[in-house]
């Protein structure tokens, strides 16, 4: 089984690398690869937190993005933040502090490319999730066949939207998302591989640090992080919970100081001052009236189907809304492909579990089977919290789905294993659950492979 896991992990690494390099490019490590995070890291070495100082040399009415966004975009400053004449990086600082800056210091000035950073963060995050899957199966379903674990790992590796994001243009946006995925995945492993009730001091410290760094990549991860802290204090009170909270609090304090020094506000990450064509400076990026449009795009929007052109399936550049959904004025999308429409395995796992529970309502009470693992509800709750935040954003994108996709797939995998466990002594129910689950998993993998191949 160890050899099979190694083969699958190696295959996914080769696939990720092939997608992000398009099979022909090489990763850049030079002294002049000046992307945004290298730019910020170089500024940090000089004692600055801004990447450019315009002073008063700005166009008139510079806060009006409808008139002036092109002026900033021509200088490569789109989506950065402008405050008091200085340009700051709106995107989380964690990638700069944990990868770009150390790389520059250790290599005496060499700069890492964004595509290599995304590959490292993305594949590293998958390895954390793969390790979590192995631990959860070993703890809850040791009798399940090994091939079910491998199929589940393939779903977690190919259907997390990372290949689609890697296949397109890779820059600061993708780095922030991939690094957030990496650190949140690490936190999930340290918290749930042995369960929150058995949280040790070492694992608590590691998980708290990972959660804090994840917030430094994706600020909205603050909400699920506090949810995890609440769970830890409820299920594992004492030193372990404090070990989790302490490094997390230190990371939040460091982020607050970082924000205060840039925007005179410890809670401002730069979104208010972002140079974005969808909003003027000073406007918020949140729009509660977008929730239904975002929910459709994130979950149910079917892909575009074109049987006459390879690879036959693509995310839609412009979403198609049903008649009862009217996007609000100013709503924008980069692309749209609903996660449930693209990953039918998640739907199948939930349906299979519910069908088995309805068929065997007394199984849990009689002790015939083990109870549903706590991790299903706990990790699913994190996905709901993240989705609730993303749904009130002013625009949507497929790459945003990476923030919650794995948090839905891990519970789905456990539901599949649990439905198999409820099937009991074999026969048609167990055969159907296993084979249909594998078929839906393969279908989802093929859909996501098509997405990546289409870019």
C-alpha positions in Angstrom: 0.0 0.0 0.0 2.9 2.4 0.8 4.2 1.8 -2.8 0.8 2.6 -4.3 0.6 5.8 -2.3 4.1 6.8 -3.4 3.2 6.1 -7.1 0.0 8.2 -6.8 1.7 11.1 -5.1 4.5 11.1 -7.7 2.0 11.0 -10.5 0.2 14.0 -9.1 3.5 15.9 -8.7 4.4 15.1 -12.4 0.9 16.2 -13.5 1.0 19.5 -11.4 4.5 20.3 -12.8 3.4 19.5 -16.4 0.3 21.7 -16.1 2.0 24.7 -14.6 4.9 24.6 -17.1 2.7 23.5 -20.0 5.1 20.7 -20.5 7.8 22.8 -22.2 8.7 25.7 -19.9 11.2 25.6 -17.1 10.9 27.2 -13.6 12.7 30.6 -13.4 15.2 31.3 -10.6 17.2 34.4 -11.5 18.3 37.7 -10.1 15.8 39.7 -12.2 12.5 37.9 -11.8 10.7 40.9 -10.3 7.1 39.7 -9.6 5.0 41.3 -6.9 6.1 39.1 -4.0 9.8 39.4 -5.0 9.2 43.1 -5.2 7.8 43.1 -1.7 10.6 40.9 -0.4 13.2 43.2 -1.9 11.5 46.2 -0.2 11.4 44.5 3.1 15.1 44.0 3.0 15.4 47.8 2.7 13.1 48.3 5.7 10.1 49.4 3.6 6.6 47.9 3.5 5.5 49.6 0.3 6.7 48.6 -3.2 6.4 52.1 -4.8 6.1 55.7 -3.7 4.4 58.0 -6.2 4.1 60.9 -3.8 2.1 63.5 -5.6 2.9 62.2 -9.1 -0.5 60.7 -9.6 -3.2 61.4 -12.2 -6.0 63.8 -11.1 -8.9 62.1 -9.3 -6.7 59.0 -8.9 -9.3 57.2 -6.7 -11.7 57.0 -9.7 -11.0 53.6 -11.2 -13.4 54.0 -14.0 -11.2 56.8 -15.3 -7.7 55.9 -14.1 -7.5 52.1 -13.7 -5.8 51.8 -17.1 -3.1 54.2 -15.9 -2.2 51.9 -13.0 -2.6 48.7 -15.0 -0.1 49.9 -17.7 2.4 50.1 -14.9 1.7 46.6 -13.6 -0.1 47.8 -10.5 -3.5 46.4 -11.0 -5.1 44.9 -7.9 -2.4 46.4 -5.6 -3.4 49.0 -3.0 -2.8 52.8 -3.2 -2.7 54.7 0.1 -1.3 58.2 0.7 0.7 58.0 -2.6 2.3 54.7 -1.9 1.7 51.3 -3.5 1.2 48.4 -1.1 0.6 44.7 -1.7 -3.0 43.8 -0.9 -2.4 40.1 -1.1 -1.4 38.2 2.0 2.2 38.7 3.3 2.8 35.1 4.3 4.2 33.9 1.0 6.8 36.7 1.0 7.8 36.0 4.6 7.9 32.2 4.4 9.2 31.6 0.9 10.2 34.6 -1.3 12.2 36.5 1.3 14.0 33.5 2.8 14.9 32.3 -0.7 16.4 35.7 -1.6 18.4 35.8 1.6 19.6 32.2 1.4 20.6 32.4 -2.3 22.1 35.9 -2.1 19.6 37.7 -4.3 18.1 35.0 -6.5 14.4 35.3 -7.0 11.8 32.5 -7.3 9.2 32.5 -10.0 5.5 32.6 -9.2 4.8 29.3 -11.0 7.4 27.5 -8.9 5.9 29.0 -5.7 2.4 27.9 -6.7 3.8 24.4 -7.5 5.5 24.1 -4.1 2.5 25.4 -2.1 -0.1 23.5 -4.1 1.7 20.1 -4.1 2.7 20.6 -0.5 -0.9 21.3 0.5 -2.0 18.1 -1.3 0.6 16.1 0.6 -0.9 17.4 3.9 -4.4 16.4 2.8 -3.2 13.0 1.6 -1.5 12.3 4.9 -4.8 13.4 6.7 -6.8 11.0 4.5 -4.4 8.1 5.4 -4.7 8.9 9.1 -8.5 9.2 9.1 -9.0 6.0 7.2 -6.6 4.2 9.6 -8.4 5.6 12.6 -12.0 5.2 11.5 -12.2 2.7 8.7 -9.2 0.3 8.8 -11.3 -2.5 7.2 -12.0 -0.6 4.0 -10.1 -1.7 0.9 -6.9 0.2 0.0 -8.2 1.1 -3.5 -10.9 3.2 -2.0 -8.2 5.3 -0.3 -6.3 5.7 -3.5 -9.5 6.7 -5.4 -10.2 9.3 -2.7 -6.7 10.6 -2.8 -7.0 11.1 -6.6 -10.2 13.1 -6.1 -8.5 15.2 -3.5 -5.5 15.8 -5.8 -7.2 16.3 -9.1 -10.5 17.9 -8.2 -9.3 20.7 -5.8 -9.2 23.2 -8.7 -5.5 23.7 -8.4 -4.7 22.2 -11.8 -7.2 24.6 -13.5 -5.6 27.5 -11.7 -2.1 26.3 -12.5 -2.9 25.9 -16.2 -3.7 29.6 -16.6 -1.8 32.7 -16.0 0.1 32.4 -12.7 0.8 35.5 -10.7 0.3 37.0 -7.3 -3.4 36.1 -7.1 -2.6 32.4 -7.5 0.3 32.4 -5.1 -1.8 33.8 -2.3 -4.5 31.2 -2.9 -2.0 28.3 -3.2 -0.2 29.3 0.0 -3.5 29.6 1.8 -4.4 26.1 0.7 -1.0 24.9 1.9 -1.2 26.3 5.4 -4.8 25.5 6.0 -4.1 21.9 4.8 -1.3 21.7 7.3 -3.6 23.0 10.1 -6.2 20.4 9.2 -3.6 17.6 9.4 -2.3 18.6 12.8 -5.8 19.1 14.2 -7.7 16.2 12.8 -5.2 13.4 12.0 -5.6 12.2 15.7 -8.7 14.2 16.5 -9.3 17.4 18.5 -10.0 15.4 21.6 -6.4 14.0 21.6 -4.6 17.3 20.6 -1.1 17.3 21.9 1.0 20.3 22.7 3.3 19.9 19.7 0.4 19.5 17.3 -1.4 22.3 18.9 1.5 24.7 18.4 2.0 23.5 14.8 -1.7 23.9 14.0 -1.9 27.4 15.6 1.1 28.6 13.6 -0.3 27.1 10.4 -3.7 28.8 11.0 -2.0 32.1 11.7 0.0 31.8 8.5 -3.1 30.8 6.6 -4.8 34.0 7.7 -1.8 35.9 6.5 -2.5 34.4 3.0 -6.3 34.6 3.0 -7.7 37.1 5.6 -11.2 35.5 5.5 -9.7 32.3 7.0 -9.9 34.2 10.3 -13.5 33.0 10.7 -12.9 29.3 10.4 -9.8 29.7 12.4 -11.7 31.1 15.4 -14.3 28.3 14.9 -11.4 25.8 15.3 -10.2 27.5 18.4 -13.7 27.3 19.9 -13.8 23.6 19.1 -10.4 23.0 20.6 -11.4 24.8 23.9 -14.6 22.8 24.0 -13.2 19.4 23.2 -9.6 19.6 24.5 -9.5 22.3 27.2 -6.2 23.0 29.0 -2.7 23.2 27.7 -3.4 21.8 24.3 -6.0 24.5 23.5 -3.7 27.2 24.8 -0.9 25.8 22.7 -3.1 26.2 19.7 -4.2 29.7 20.6 -0.8 31.2 21.5 1.0 31.0 18.1 -2.2 31.9 16.3 -2.6 35.0 18.5 1.0 36.0 17.9 0.4 35.7 14.1 -2.7 37.9 14.3 -0.8 40.5 16.4 2.0 40.6 13.8 -0.6 41.0 11.0 -2.3 43.8 13.0 1.0 45.7 13.3 1.8 45.1 9.7 -1.6 46.6 8.7 -1.3 49.5 11.1 2.1 50.5 9.7 0.7 50.5 6.2 -2.9 51.7 6.4 -3.1 53.2 9.9 -5.7 50.6 10.7 -4.8 47.1 12.2 -7.9 45.6 10.5 -7.2 46.9 7.0 -5.5 44.5 4.7 -5.7 46.8 1.7 -8.9 45.7 0.1 -10.5 49.2 0.6 -7.7 50.9 -1.3 -7.3 48.2 -4.0 -6.8 49.4 -7.6 -9.6 47.4 -9.2 -11.8 48.2 -12.2 -14.9 47.0 -10.3 -14.6 49.6 -7.5 -13.3 53.0 -6.7 -10.8 53.6 -3.9 -12.4 53.7 -0.5 -15.3 51.3 -1.6 -15.7 48.0 0.1 -15.3 44.7 -1.7 -18.4 43.2 -0.1 -21.8 43.3 -1.6 -24.4 41.1 0.3 -26.8 41.3 -2.6 -24.4 39.1 -4.6 -24.9 36.1 -2.4 -27.3 34.2 -4.6 -25.3 34.9 -7.8 -22.1 33.7 -6.1 -23.8 30.6 -4.7 -24.9 29.7 -8.2 -21.4 30.3 -9.7 -19.6 28.5 -6.9 -21.9 25.4 -6.7 -24.3 24.9 -9.5 -23.1 26.6 -12.7 -22.7 23.9 -15.3 -19.6 24.0 -17.5 -19.7 24.9 -21.2 -20.0 21.8 -23.3 -18.7 21.7 -26.9 -18.5 18.1 -28.3 -16.7 19.3 -31.4 -13.7 20.8 -29.7 -11.1 19.2 -27.4 -11.3 19.0 -24.4 -15.1 19.3 -24.7 -15.7 20.9 -21.3 -14.7 24.4 -20.1 -15.7 26.7 -17.2 -17.9 29.5 -18.6 -16.3 32.9 -19.1 -19.7 34.4 -18.6 -22.1 32.6 -16.3 -25.6 31.8 -17.3 -28.1 32.5 -14.5 -31.6 31.0 -14.2 -34.4 33.5 -14.5 -34.9 33.8 -10.7 -31.3 35.0 -10.2 -30.5 38.6 -11.2 -26.9 39.6 -10.5 -26.6 43.1 -8.8 -25.1 46.0 -10.7 -21.3 45.9 -10.6 -21.2 42.1 -10.1 -18.2 40.6 -12.0 -16.8 37.1 -12.7 -13.5 35.9 -14.2 -15.0 32.5 -15.0 -17.6 30.2 -13.5 -17.9 26.4 -13.0 -20.0 25.1 -10.1 -18.1 22.8 -7.8 -20.9 20.3 -7.3 -21.6 20.3 -11.1 -17.9 19.6 -11.7 -17.4 17.1 -8.8 -20.3 14.7 -8.8 -18.5 12.4 -6.3 -19.4 14.9 -3.5 -23.1 14.7 -4.3 -23.0 10.9 -4.6 -21.2 10.4 -1.3 -23.8 12.5 0.5 -26.7 10.7 -1.2 -25.2 7.2 -0.5 -24.7 8.1 3.2 -28.3 9.4 3.6 -29.7 6.4 1.7 -27.9 4.0 4.0 -28.9 5.8 7.1 -32.5 5.7 6.0 -32.2 2.0 5.3 -30.5 1.2 8.6 -31.9 3.8 11.0 -31.1 1.7 14.1 -27.6 0.7 13.1 -25.9 3.4 15.2 -28.1 2.8 18.2 -27.6 -0.9 18.2 -23.9 -0.6 17.9 -23.8 -2.4 14.6 -21.5 0.2 13.1 -19.3 2.9 14.4 -20.7 6.5 14.6 -20.1 9.1 12.0 -16.6 10.7 12.6 -16.7 14.1 14.2 -14.4 15.4 11.5 -17.2 15.2 8.9 -19.3 17.9 10.7 -16.2 19.9 11.9 -14.5 20.2 8.5 -17.8 20.7 6.7 -18.7 23.6 9.1 -15.4 25.3 8.0 -16.4 25.0 4.4 -19.8 26.6 5.2 -18.2 29.5 7.0 -15.7 30.2 4.2 -18.5 30.0 1.6 -20.7 32.4 3.6 -17.9 35.0 3.4 -17.1 34.4 -0.3 -20.8 34.6 -1.2 -21.0 38.3 -0.2 -18.0 39.3 -2.3 -18.6 41.6 -5.2 -17.4 39.1 -7.8 -16.6 35.4 -8.2 -14.0 33.2 -9.8 -13.3 29.5 -10.1 -10.0 30.0 -8.2 -11.9 31.1 -5.1 -13.4 27.7 -4.9 -10.0 26.3 -3.9 -10.6 27.9 -0.5 -13.5 25.5 0.3 -13.3 22.7 -2.2 -11.0 20.4 -0.1 -13.1 21.2 3.0 -16.1 19.7 1.1 -14.2 16.7 -0.4 -12.7 15.4 2.8 -16.1 15.1 4.5 -17.5 13.5 1.3 -14.7 10.9 1.3 -15.5 10.0 4.9 -19.3 9.8 4.0 -18.4 7.4 1.3 -16.4 5.2 3.7 -19.2 5.4 6.2 -21.8 4.4 3.7 -19.7 1.5 2.8 -19.4 0.6 6.5 -23.2 0.8 6.9 -23.7 -1.6 4.0 -22.5 -4.3 6.4 -22.1 -7.8 5.1 -21.6 -7.1 1.4 -23.9 -8.0 -1.4 -25.5 -5.5 -3.8 -25.6 -2.4 -1.5 -21.9 -2.5 -0.8 -21.0 -3.4 -4.4 -23.0 -0.4 -5.7 -21.6 2.0 -3.1 -18.0 1.1 -3.9 -18.3 0.8 -7.7 -20.6 3.8 -8.2 -18.4 5.9 -5.9 -15.4 5.0 -8.0 -17.3 5.9 -11.2 -18.4 9.3 -9.9 -14.8 9.9 -8.7 -13.4 9.1 -12.1 -16.0 11.3 -13.8 -15.0 14.2 -11.6 -11.3 13.7 -12.2 -11.9 13.7 -16.0 -14.0 16.9 -15.8 -11.2 18.6 -13.9 -8.6 17.3 -16.3 -10.6 18.8 -19.1 -10.7 22.1 -17.4 -6.9 22.1 -17.0 -6.4 20.9 -20.6 -8.6 23.7 -22.0 -6.3 26.6 -20.9 
